[in-house]
Amino acid sequence: MPTTDLYEILEVDRNVSPEDLKKSYRRLARQLHPDANPGDTASEARFKEVSQAYEILSDPERRANYDRFGQDVGAGGNPFGGGSVQDIFDMFFGGMGGRSPQRRGPQPGPDAEVGVEITLEEAAFGANREITVTLPQRCSTCDGTGCAEGTSPVACVECAGLGEVRRVRNSILGQMMTTTPCTRCNGMGSRIESPCPTCRGEGRVNGSATMTIQIPAGVEDGSTMRLGDRGPAGLRGGPNGRLFVHLRVAVDERFERNGDDLHHEAHIAFTQAAMGAQIMVPTLRDTHTIEVEPGSATGTVHRVKHEGVEHLHGRGRGDLYVHLVVDVPSELDDVERDLLRQLAQHRGEEVAEHHGAGLFRKRAKR
């Protein structure tokens, strides 16, 4: 850091308010920015000096240290670090109505997808499921920096730590500025001269990660959960990408789902259908008693309220619909055959005589 007084560098007095300090900094930054002075190394050096001075004096604690001791105690900063460069970007491209620059430094990791099969009960009531995925994970050797032990990244000399290169070109419309990611540092703003031997400078390695996901109640087959920070790790300490979890609901032989309602087929004997009965039917978590009315036929439906799937975005549950199916026996012994013949005679109904293949045997062969 030059010995020149920081207030003098920013052309303000020592009692300047934070607002006036920022105004002076913005004015000088506009004048000295490399885009406004292509090829002027003196302006570039002065620009860095102004940026570093503002970085210190805009921080109340560092400014107090400077006012007391005449230096930035424990600052450890550099003209390329902190938020000052981003402030410059915002000033030139945000406040002036231009295009915002590409983010400098480590970028988020890419998105990833994984499929998870869940039961109908888990879909209906929600659940916490533990899953294991294989994704790029932050390197534990270098803690994601990509640097070998005892080393750190160095500012890219090509882009001066900005992560992008700007060039002013002359055209028939006048001067036009183009901005492209720095090819030397791949837009990172820094380079690694001594890569970590484990991750070879990437800051991440492939590995398995076990995590718990919270499945909301009421999800349907094919639903997708988006987990914002559970995806692959970014390069060199970049934040994790997103993980998309595609849910598959396993087939449940007991029920067929229609929205939040469930449907179940209950098979009953023809004697139960004729005389009525109490039968037990399954629900998602227990059983329920159904009163079968005498004379019930196949297709009779009983509705059991609030025994379906929980509503995804509201309170309450769907219903359970029990569809009766009357089973007619295909095999009868002699006693059963005689009893049914007597019943038919009593009711005045004609039935086939038994000659080795009765009525019910014929039905079974259809």
N, C-alpha and C positions, 0 to 999 in steps of 0.2 A: 504494500500500500504506500503510495507516495506520501511524502511528509507535508505536502500542501494541505492547508486547513480544509476540512470537508465542506464547511459552510461557504468558503471561498470558491470551491470547485462548483458548487451549485448556485453561486452568485446570490446568496441570501445572508441575512445577519443571524446571529445566534439565537435571537428571540422569535424567529420565524414560526408561524403557526403550521400545523401539519397540512392544512389546505393550501397555504401559499408555498410551502415546500414542494408539494406535489405539482403545483402549477409551474414552478420554475423548472422542475425536473422534466416535465412534459415538453416545455418550450425548448430546453436544451437538447432533449432526446430527438425532437423533430429536426433540429438543425444539424445534429451530428450523426444521425443514423447512417450506416453504411449504404443503404439504398438511396439516400439523398446525396451521397458523396462517393460514387463509385471509384474505386482505386485510390482513394485518399487515405493513406495509412495513418496520418496524423489525426484526422477526424475520427477514424475508427478507434485509435488509442484513447482519445479524449472521450468518446462515447462510452467506452468500457469504464473509464475513470468516473464519469458522471453516474453510470449505473451502479457502481460499487458504493459510491458515496451515498446515493439515495437509499440503497439497500440497508445501509447502517443507520442513517438518520431517520428513516421511516419506521424503524422499530423502536418503540418508546424505551425499552430496556437497554438496547445497544446505544441509543442516543444518549441516555443518562450516563452510561459508562464512559462514553466518549467525552461528554461535557465534564465529567469528574476527573478522568485520568488522562485525557488527551489522546486516547487510542481506543480501538474497538476491542475491549478485553474479552477474550474467549470467543471471538467471532468465528474464526476458522473458515471464513467464507472465501469465495473467489468470484470474479466478475461474471462467471458463467453459471453460478449456482443460485439457489434460493428462488424467490419469486420475481426478481427484478426484470429478467428477460421476458417472462410471460407478461409482466405489466407493459413492457414496451410493445409486445405483439398486440395486446388488447388496445393499447393507445392508438397504434397505427392502423389496425385492421378492424377493430371493434368500434371504437369511438368515431372513426372516420367513415363508417358505413361500408367498408370493404369486406372482403372475404376473410373469415377467421382462418388462421394458419393451422396446419396439421399439428396435432399434439406432439410435443417433443418428449423423448425418453421412452421407457419401456411401454409397450402397448399391451392391452389385454390379450389373454390367450384366446384361441378359437373356440367355437361352440362344439359340443359333443352330444351324442345321443345314446340312450341305453333303453332297452326294453325290460319291463318288470311284469311278471305274472302275479296277479292277486286273486284271492278267493272272492266269491260273491258276498260273503259276510264282511270282508274288509272293504269292498266297494260300497256296501250298504251303510256301514257304521263308521268307516274311517279306521286308520291304524297307523302305527309307527312301524316302518319296515326298515330293517338293516340290509343294505345292499353293498356289494363290493364291485368296484369298477377299476379298470386299468386305463390310466390316463397319464399324461406328462405331469409330474409332481415337482414342487420346488426342491432343488438340490440341497440336501442337508449338509453337504461338505462346505459349500460356500454360502449357504443360506440364500441362494437365488441370485447372488451378485454376478456369478460367472467368473469371478477372479480367483486366482490362486491365493493361498493363505499369505497374509502380510502385504497384499497388493490391492490396488483399487483402480477403477477406470480412469482414463485420462481424457481430457477434452479433445474432441476431434479438431484437427487444425484446418480441415477443409471448410467446415461450416461454423467454426468458432464456437462450438458447443450448442448451436441452435437446432441441429437436427435437420435443417433444410437449407437449400442454397437458393438465393434470389439473384436474379440477373435483370438488368435494365436493357431493353432493346429498343432501337429506333425503328419506327414504322411510319407508314403514310399517315397514321392517326396520331403520331407523336410518340413519346416515350411510353413503353409498356413494360411492366414488371412481371416476370414469371417466377413462380416458386415451385421447386421440385425437392423431393426428399434427397438428402445427402446420400450419395451412393457409397461413399467411403465408410460411413458409420451406420448405413442402413436406417437413417432417421433417428438414431438413438441419441445423438449429440455427444457421444463419448465412444472410446475404443478400449478394448481389453488387450493389454500387451502381454499379460501372463495369465492364460486361461486356467480355470479350475480343471485338474486332471480327471475329475469324476464326470462332469457334465460337458467338458471341452468348451467352456465359455458360454453355453446356452443358459445356464442358471436353472435348468430343469432336466429331469430324467424320467423315463417311463417307469411306472410303478403302480401297485395296487393300493387303493384307498377304500376303506370301509366307512360308510356314512349312514346316518339314520334319516330317512325321509318321512315326512308326515303326509299321509294320504288323506285327503278330505273326505268326509262322509258324502255319499251320493254320486261319486264319480261313475262314469259309464265306460264300457269297453271302448278302447281307442282314445281315451282322454290323454292329454299331455300336460305334464307339470314342468314349469320352467324354473330352474334353480339358478339364480343370478350369479353366484360365486362358487359353484361347485364343479365347474368344468376344468379344462386343461389349464395348467399354469402358463403365464405369459413368459416370454423370453426375458432373461436378465432381471428378474424381480417384478415383472409386469403382473398386474392383477389376474386372477383366474377368469376364464371365460364362463359361458353359461352351459349348464347341463340340462338337456331336455330328456325327461323321463316319460316314455310312452307306456301307458298302462294297458295290460291285457287281462280281462276278467275271465278266469277259468270257467269252463262249462260246469254247471251244477245240475246233476240229473234230476233233482227234486223239483226245480223251479225253472220257469221261463220268464224272463224279465221283459216288461213293456213299459218303458219310461221308469217311473218310480213304483209301479205296481208289479206284483209277482203273480204267476199263475201256476197252479199245481193240479195234476190229475190224480184223483183218489178212486181206486178201484174198489167196488163193493160187490158182494154176492147178490144174485138175483132175489134170494130170499130176503136180504136186508132191504133191497130196493122195494120189494113188494110190501113188507111189513113194517119198515122203518127201523132205525137203529141209531146208536151213538157210535161214531168212529173218531179215531185220533188221527190228525193230520200234522205234518211237520211245519214249523215256522223256522225263521232263520236262526233263532236261538233256543227254541223250546218246541212244545207241541200245543195243539189246540183241539178242543172237542167240537165236532160238528154234529148237529141233530139232523139225521136223514129222515125226511118225512115219508110216511107210507105212500107207495105208488110213484116214487121218484124214478125218473128215467135217465138214460145216458144223455149227458148234455146239461143236466141240472147244475146251476152255479150257485155256490154259497160265497158271500162276501164277508171277509174277516177284516174289519177296519184296523188301520194303523199297524199292520204286520208286514208292510212292504219295505221299500228302501227309503232312507232318510232323504229329504229334499236337499239338493246341493246348495242352493242359495237362499234357504228359508227354513222355517221351523216345520216340524211335523214329518209324517212318513206317508208313503203310499199305502195301498191296501193289498191284501192277499185274496185272490179269487180261486176257489176250489171247484174244479169241474169234475162231476161224478161220471164214472164209467162203470156201467153194469156188466159184470162178467157172467156169461152163460157157460156152465160147465160142459166140457166136451167129452168127459168120461163119467159114466154112472155105474154104480154097482146094482145088483138086483133089487136090494131093499129100496134104494133111491128111485129106481125105475118104477117099482110097484106103487110107491107113495105118490109119485107124480101122475101115474095113470089114474089112481084113485081121485086125485085132485082134479084132473081133467074131466073124469066122469061126473064128479060132483058139480062142476061148473058147466057141464054140457058141452065140452070142447072135444073135438075129434083129434086124436093123435095117432101116429103110426104104430102098428104092432111091432113088437121086437122080434126080428128074425135074424139075429146076428149083427145087424147094423141098423140101429134105431135112428130116431130123429136127430139126436145129439151127435151121434157118430157121423151122420151125413153132414151136419153143420161143420164138424171139425175138418172134414175132407175138402171143403170148398176152397 
